[in-house]
Amino acid sequence: MVMLAGMRGKNIAGLSVGLLTVIASLLAVAAIVVWPLFASASGDSASAYDPATISDYKVDLTVDKAGTLEAVETLQVAMPEGRHGIFRFWDLADGADPHRRNVPRDISVTQDGAPATVAMSWEQGRRFRVAKIGDAGAILTPGVHTYVIRYAVDGVLRSPGSGVGPGSWAGEDTGSEFVWDVVPGGWRMPITKAAVAVHLPAAAGDARCNVLQSTCDVSVDGSTVQLAVGGLDPDTPVTLSTRLDTKPSSATTVPWSAPWDAILGRNVWVAAFLGLLGVGALVIGRLIERSTRESAPGFPVLFEPPAGLGPIQTAYVANERVPKAALSATLLHLGERGLVTLEHHEDNSWTVVGVGTPEQWAEVDEVSRHVGSSLGVTAQGGTFHVDRHKGAGSELATLVSSLPGRARRWGIASGNLSLSANVPWLRVIFGLTVLITGLAAFLGAGLFGLIAWPSAAFVIGAVGLIRAETTTYRTKVGRDLWSRAGGFRRMLSTDSAESRFDFSARKDLYTAFVPFAVAFGCAEAWARKYEAATGTAAPVPLWYGGGYIGGGGGGFGTGGFDSFDSAVSSSISAYQSSQSSSGGGGGFSGGGFGGGGGGGGSW
C-alpha cells in the first residue's frame, strides 16, 4: 500500500477516483493476500543435509476420551562437532483433513536431564510452531545427548471416514478413528530405530502402520498399540491409524485450508468480525472521500469561453485539474492570439517562434504567459525547438510539472478557489492508515495480518483523498465560473443537433476555440461539429506549421494537432528515458497422512 505514496513516471494524484480505487484494491490484495500466500508457500522443499543422527527415538502418546493427546518424545541424538542443539517443529495442518488444525500447547524440553534453553517462534504464516532448543552461545560436546520433548494437542479423535489417507475407514459412521504421524515426516536427521507406544481411551481396532522403505511391527494389547520401527531416512513419516469405539472429539476447525491461515487466522468469528469491520471501514472511507466532492452546478450551453481565461484556466476551473494536453493547448492558444507561430520540420520536430509584442503578452492570461516565458518566446524572435533531444525534453518536463501549481495559485489568488480546511488532517489519517496497513502486512500472519483487513478497506474507500482537487473547493464566484466553463465545454463536445453553432457568422471561431477543445479533450468532436455544420473539412490556422485558413485536403481537426502534441510527448519521453537509463535457508515440510506433522533437526 505504501506504493500509493508515489508511482514513478505517473501523476497518481491526477487519476480518477474509480481508477485510484482499482489501484488501491490491487495493492491491498497483493499486500494482504498474495504476499502472505507466497510467503507461506516459499519453503524449500528439498531437505538440507543434517550431520547429526537420532540413534534412538522413543515416543509415548496418551489419548483421553476427550481427544486430548499428551506426548512425550525421548531422543538420543549423536551430535558431531560444532552443533548448538536441535529444533523441533509442529505442522498445524492436518494431512487427512484440510480444515483441521492440530495446535500444540504446553511445550517443554529437557536436555541431558536439565531444563533446556528453548526459543519458540512461528514460520510460514503461523502454520509451523518451532522450538529452537539449545544455546547459541554454547557448542555441545560431540557425542550422544538426550532430549525429552513434552507437549499436548487437543481434538485428535476424528469422525470415521473423514481422513483421506490410507488409514481412513470410508463408509463407516460410528465410533471414531485416530490417524497420527507418530514419527513426524520432517526430521532432517536419520533415525536408527524408533519405538512408539500409544495409549488410547478404548480398545484399538484394526491398527495399521504406514511407512515407506522401512519395517514397522505392530502389536495391540487392548487400548495400547506399540510400534517397533526400523531405520528411517530423513523426512520419512510413520503413520498409525486405528478405529475406536468412542465419540469423535471436538477439534480446531476452520472453513479454509492451512495456507489461508496466514490471511484469515484460525478463528472464524474473529475473521467474520474483522470482515464486517472492513466493510464498515470501506463505507466510512468512501463517505469521507465523497464529503470532499462538490455538487456540480447546471451547465447551460454557452458559445464562448469565460472572458479573460486561457485553456488551462478554463479546464482547471471546470475540473480542478490541469488537463493532460495543457502545454499543447496553451501553445495553440498563444498561436491563435498571434503571440507565437509553430513551424513544422521534415524530421517531425517543431520550432516555437515568438512574434508577439510586450503589449500583446501583457494582455494574455498569466498561466499562458508563464508558458511563453519558460520557453523564452515572449520576446520577438525568441525560439524553442521541440525535438527528441533530452535537453529540450528536460525543459518541457520542468514546465509541464510547474503548471498544476501555477493554475492552483491563480485559482486561489483570483478568489475562484479556497483551501479546504478538513482535507489536511483527513490526509494525515489516511497516511497513518496506509502505514498501519503496510506494517500489518509486513509483520505477516496472526492478529497483525488481520488488522490489515479493515485498515486496507478504509484506504480503498478513502483513496480519493490523495487527488489534488480535494485540497480546494470553488467559491460562489468560482462555481459561477465552473458553470460557464462547463457550459462552453458542453457546446464544444456535443452533437450539432443538441447545441447548434452558427459557423457562417464567425468562421474564425472554429480555430479560436480549438485550444480549448484540446484542453477539454474534445478536439475531434469540435472538428466533426464544424464539418457537419459547414460540409467542409476543418480549417488549418495560418500560425500552425505554415497552414492556411479554409477547407480542403484531408481536414485538420480530427488529427491535425497530433503531430505537434506527439513531438512534445516524444521530447519529454526522451528526457525521462535518459534519466531512467542513468539511474541505477531451508523451509519446512513433513506432512504425512494425518495429524502430527512436523519434524526437526540439529543446528
N, C-alpha and C positions, 0 to 999 in steps of 0.2 A: 503493500500500500504506500510505502514511502515514495514509490515512483510517481505518485501524484504531485510530489513537490516540484518535479521538473521532467521534461521529456526533451532529449537532445534534438535540436533542429525543428521543434514544433512549438507554437504558442498555444499551450493547452488551455490557458485561461480564456482563449477566444472561441473554444468549441461550444457546441450547443449542449444544453442540459441532458438531452437524450443520449448524445454520444459520450459525454462525460460519465453518465450513469453506466453505460455499457463498459467503458474502460475500467471504472471502479469495480464493477461486478466481476469482470475477468481477473483483475488483480486480486480481488478478495478470494475468488475461487482458487487462484494459484497459490495464495499465501496460506489459506486455512484448510484447503482440501488437497490440492495436487502435491504441495510440498510435504505435508505430513505423510501422505500415502507413499511418496517417493522415498522419504526418509525411513519409513517402517519397512520398506522392501529393499533397502540398499545394502543389506548384509552380504558378506562374501559367502557364497555357497560352498566354496572349497575350504576344507579344514587345513589349518596350518599345522605343521609337524610339531608335536609336543615330545620333548625328550624324557619326560617322566613316565612312570608306569604304575598302574594300580595293581599291586601284587595280590591283594585280597579285598574283595568288595562284599560286605555283608549288609543286607537290607532287612529291616524288621518293620512291617507295616501292620497297624491295628486299625480296623474299621468298626465303628459302633453302629447301633441301629439307626441313629440319626444321619448316618452317612459321613461322619467326620473321620478323616484319616489322620492318624498320628504316625509319623515316620521317624525312624532312627537309621541313619546310614553311617556305617563304620568303614573307613577307607584306610588301607595300608598302602602308602604311596612311596615308591622308591624314587628319591629325588637325586638328580645329578648335581653338579656344582653350579653355583650362581643363581639358584632359584629362591624366591621370597616366600612362596606358598602356593595355594591353589585357589581356584574360583569355582563357584557352583552357581548355575543359573536355572531358573524355572520358566518354562514356556506356559503362559496363562491360557493359550489357545488349546482347544481340545481336538485331538486328531480324529475323533469319531463324530463330533457334533460341533459345527462351526459357530453355534450360538452359545455354547457353554464356556465359562471361564473358570479355570482352576487356580485360585488365588492363594499362594502360600502365606502363612502367618506364623507368628511366634517362632521365628527362625533363630536358632542359637548354634554355636560351633565351639568345640574344644579342639585344641591341638596338643598332642602328646600329653593328654590328661589335664591341661590347664585351659582356662578360657582364652579363646583366640581373638586376635585383633580382626574385626570384621567391618568392612565398609559396604553399605548397601546402596544400590543405585538401580535406575531403570534404563532400559535400552529399547531402541526401535519403537518409539511411540508407546511406551509403557506396556509393551507386550511381554517383555522379558524382565524378570526380577533377578538381580545379580548380587551375589555375596562375594566380595573380594576378601579372601582370607589370608592374613599374613601382614607383616610389617615391611613397608617399602624401604625402611632404613636398615633392615637386617637381612642378612643372607643365611639361609638354612645350611646346616652341615649336611654334606652328602650322606645318603642312606635312607632308611625307611622311617617315615613319620606317620603317625596315626591321627586321623581326623574323624570326629564324630559330629554329624550334622543332624539336628533335630528341627522338625517343622510340622505344621498341621495344614490340612486342606479340607474345606467343608464341601458337602454335597457330592460325594464321589460315586454314590449308587444311582445308576441311571435306569430309565424305563427299558424293558426288553425291546430289542429291535431298533433302538434309537441310534446305535452306532453304525458306522459304515465300514469298519474294519473287519478282519477275519474272525473277530471274537464275538460278533453280533448274532443274536438268535432272532432273525426276522420272522414275523408271523406269530410270535408268542407274546401275549399281553398281560401275563400275570407275573407277580414277583418283581425282581429287579436283576440287574447284572452289574458286575464290576469289571471294567476294562481299563487297565492301567499299565503304563510303561514302568515296570518295577525296576528296570535298569534304563535310565533315560538314554535317548539316542544321540545326545550331544556331547558325550565325554570325549575329549580330544586325546586322552591318554588310553593306550591299550589296556585291557583288563585281563589279567592272567586267569582268574577264576572269580565266580560270583555265587553267593548263596542267598536265597531270598526266602523269608518266612512271612506269610500273610495271614493274619488272624481276623476272621470275618464274623459278623453278627449272627450268622446262620450257617447251616451245613452247605458246603460248596458242591455245586452240581456241574458235571462236565467241564472241569477245569482244563484250560488249554494254554499252552505256552507257544508263542511265536517268536522265532529268532532266525536270522539269516547266518549261514556259514558257521554254525556252532551247534553244540548239543545242549539240550535242555531237558532234564529229567524232572518229572512232576510227580509228587506224592501228596495224597489228600488224606487227612485224618480228621473227619468231622468238619469243623469250621476252620481248620488250619490247612493252608496249602504251602508246600515247600518246593522250591525250585533249586536245582543244582545245575549251574550253567558253566560250560567250558570256556576256553579263551575267547575273548571278544576283540575284534579290531576296533579302532577308533570309530566313533559315530555309529555304533550298532545298538539299536534298542532291543530290549527283551520285554514282550508284552504278555501280561496274564489276563485272561478273560474267563469268567465263571458266572453261572446262574445262582441266584439266591432266592429263598422263599421269604423275602422281606419286601416292604414297601420301598419304592424309589425315594430318594432323598431330595430335598429342595436344594437347588444349585443356583449359582450366579449365572443368569442367562440374559442375553440381550438379543434384539431382532437382527443385529448385523454381525458380520464376520469380524475376526480379530483385527485385520488391518484398519478397519474403520474406528477402532477404539481410540486411535490417535486423534481422531476428529470429534467423535461423539462421546467418548468416555465409556464407562461401564455401568452407568446408571440411567435407565430410561427416563425416569421422572426429572432428573436434573437436565438431561438433554432436551426433553419436551419443554421444561420451564424456560431454558435459555433460548430455545427456538421461538417460543411465544414472545419472550423479551426482545428477541431480534426483530420480530415483526413489528412490535411496538416502537422499537428504536428506528426502524426504517420509516414508519409513518411519521414519527416526530421529526426525524431529519428532513423528510420531504416537506412537511408543513413549515418548518423553519425556513427552508430554501424558498418555498413559494411566497413566504411573507416578504421576501426581498424583491419580489417582482412587482411591476407596476401594471395596473389595468390599462389597456390600450384605449385611447380616445377614438372618436369616429374619424374616418379618413375620407372626407368628401373629395371627389376628383378635382384636382387643380391643374391648370395648364401652364404653370411656370414654377420654378423653384423658389423657395423663400429668398427674399431680397437680401443681397449682400453676402450670401453664403457660397462657398465653393463646394465641390463634390464631396470632399472628406467631411466637412462640417455638416452638410445636409444628410449624408448617410449616418454620421455619428449621432446626430440628434434623434434620428429615427431608430437606431439600433443600439446606441451606446457602445458601439464597436467600430473600429477603423476597418473599412472594407478590405478584402483581400487584394483587390486591384487598386489600392489607394494611390500609389505612386503613378501608375499609368494614367488613371483618371485625372489626376492633378496636372500632369504634363499635357494631356489633351486639352484640359481646361485652359491652361496657360497659352497653348497654341490658339485656341478659339478666341481668347482675349487679345491676341496679337502681341503677346509678350515673348514667345519663342516660336521657332519652326523646328520641325522634326525631319531630318534628312536621312533617307534610307540608302544603304550602300549594297553593292553586289554580294559582299560576303555576309549579308544579313545582319550587319552591325548598323547602329544608328548614331547620329550626332544631334544633340540638342543645342540649338544656336539661340542665344539671347538677342532679341530685336526690339524689346520694349524700352521706353524712356523711364527715367526715375519717377516722373509724374504718373505714368501708367501703372508702375509697380506699386506705388503708394495707394492706388485705388483698389487693388486686388485684396482678397481676404488674407488674414495673417498666416494661416496654415499653408496656403498656396505660395505665399511669399517666402515662407520658410523653406519650401522645397526648392524654389528658384535660387535662393541664397546659398543653400547647401550644395547645389550643383555648380555654383559660380556662373550663372547665366543671367543675373539681374543687371549686369552691365551690357550694353550693346556690343555685340561681337564676342561675348563670352561663350565658350563651348564646353560641352561634356560629351565624351564618346562612350557609348553603351556597346560593349563587346564582351567577349568571354575572358578577357584579361582579369586576373584576380584583383588587380588594383582598382579597377572600376567597380568590380563586384563588392569589394570591401566598402567603398564609399556608398554604394547603393544600399548595402545591408545596414550600414550605420544609419542612413537616412530613414529607411523603412522602419527600423526599430524605434526611431525617435517620434514617429507620427502619432502613436497612441497617446503618449504623454502630452504632446502639443495639442491634440484635439481635446483631451481631458482638461488641460489648463484653460483652453479657450472656453469650454463649456461652463466651467465654474466661474471664471472671471466675467463672462458675459451675463451671468445670472440665469442661464438656462438649466444648469445642473447645480445640485447641492450635495454635500457629502452625507452619506448615511451614517447615523450615529451608532446603530446597533451592530452593523456588519463587522467592524474590527474585533469586538470581543466574541462574536459568533465564530469568526475565523480562528480565534485562539482556541475555542472549544473544539472546533473541527480539527485543528492541528494536533491538539492533545489526544483526540480520539484516534487520529491516524497513527500517532506514536504508540498509543496503547495497543492498537491492532497489530502493528508491526512487531512490537515487543512480545505480545502474547503468541503470535505465530512463530516467532524466532525461538521462544522458550519451549514450544512444542506441545506435547500431549498433556492430558490431565486438565486441571482446573484452568491453567493459563490458556491452554488451547481453546477451551470452551468459552472463555471470556472474549475471545476474538469474534465469536458469532455476533452478539449484539453490538459490539463496537464497530465491526465491519458493516453491519446493516445500517447503522447511523451514518457512517461515512458514505455509503452508497446513496442514502436518501438525501444527504446534505451536500453532496459533492458540487452542486451548482454554486455553492458559496464562493468557490475559487474563481468564478467568472469575473472578469474585470468590471462588468457593468453593475454588479451587485453593490459596489462601493459608493455609487452615486444614485440619485433619483432626480427626476425632472421637476423643476419648479412649475408654478402656474404658467409663467411665461414660456418655459421650456415645453410644457405639454401642448400649448397652442402651436409652438413651432414644430413639435413632433407631429401634430395632426396635419399641418400643412405639408411637411416633408413626406409624410406617408401618403397624403392625397396626390402629391406630384409623382411619387413612385408608382402609385396605382395607375395614373394616366400613362406613364411610360411602359408599363408591363402588361396592361390588359388589352384584350382584343378590341379592334376598332368599333365593333358593334356596341360595346359597353361604354367606351369613352372616346367618342369621335373627336379627332383633332383636325382643324382646318389648315392643312399644309399649304393650300393655294394662297392663303393670305400672307403667310410668312414662311417661305420655303427654307430660309436660312436657319429657322429654329430647329430643324432636324439635327444639323451638325452642332448647333449651340447646346443642345440637350444631350448629345452623345456622351460627354464626360460624366454626366450624372447617371446616365443609363449604365455606363461601365461601372461606376461606383456601386450602383444598386444591383449589379449582376444581371441586368435585363437588356443588354445591348442588342441581342438578336431579336427579342420581342419588339423593341423600338424600331428596328430596321424593317421587320415584317409589317409593322403597322404603317410605316411610311409607304412601303411598296404596295400594300393593299389599298391605301387611300389614293395614291397617285398613279399606280400602274407602271411605275418606273423604278429602276434599281436605286438603292440608297446612294446619295452622292458622296464623293470624297472631298474633304476640305482642302483648300489650297496650301495650308500650312503643314499638311501631313504628307511627307515623302514626295513632295512635288506633285500633289494631286490636283484635282480640278473640281469646280462646282458643276453639278449636273449629273445626269444619268449616263448609262452606257456601260459596256463591259459586263463583268460578272457581278457588279454591285460591290458594296463596301461594308454594310452594317453587319452581315452575317458572319464575317470573319476578317474584315479589313484591318482591324486593330490587333489581330492575333500576332502578326509578325513583330510589332513593337513590344507588346507585352511579353512575348516569348523571349525576345532579346534581353529584356530586363531580368526575367526569371533565370535565363541561362547565365547571365553575368553574375548574379548573386550566387547561383549554384556552383559556378566555377570557384568563387571565393570560398564557399563553405567546404567544397571538396578539398581545396588546398589546405584548409585548416584541419580537416579530419585526417588527411594523409600525413601531416606533420606531428600529430599527437601521438602520441604513442600508447588398516588393522582388520582384522577378521570380524565377520558377523556371527550371528547366532543361528543355529538350526538344531535339529534334533527331535522333531516331531515323529511320533510313532503312529499307532493305530487308535489310541485312546487318550486318556488324561495322563498326567505325569511327565509330559515332555520337558526336556531340559538337558542339562549336562554340565560340562565344565572342563577345566584343565589346570595346568600349573602356570606360574608366572615368575 
